[in-house]
Amino acid sequence: HENVDFPKGYWSSTDTLHFKVLVSDTLSPCNITLLMRNKGTYPFSNLYIVVTTQSPSGATLTDTLEFILASPRGEWLGKGFGDIWQNERRYKTAIRFPNTGIYSFSVRQIMRPDQLPGVMDFGLRIDRSTH
């Protein structure tokens, strides 16, 4: 589990986040979850991101994802404390990594504004699947 903070209070379209994960087990299924923490001042109900995964063999996979942060009525989803909201989105469920070694994940936002205000941090968590 790793988070990247945005100390300036926004996520710029030029800021690509990088996560590196050492995989030593290719037999156990894993879940990959993306996490976002935002203030109530975040101006959108969603977030579009591009996630690129590079395996130790050099193979890459790129996905475009929508992260839903608020209901159609404008109510924040996820867990809230004061004016801060934490949301999780399952990226992959019960996958098995094909190779051991270091996997690189890069994430960038692709919303229309160059700077997304109200974003506090964004993270990636990998854990064993119980299914």
Disulfide bonds with the S-S distance in Angstrom:
none
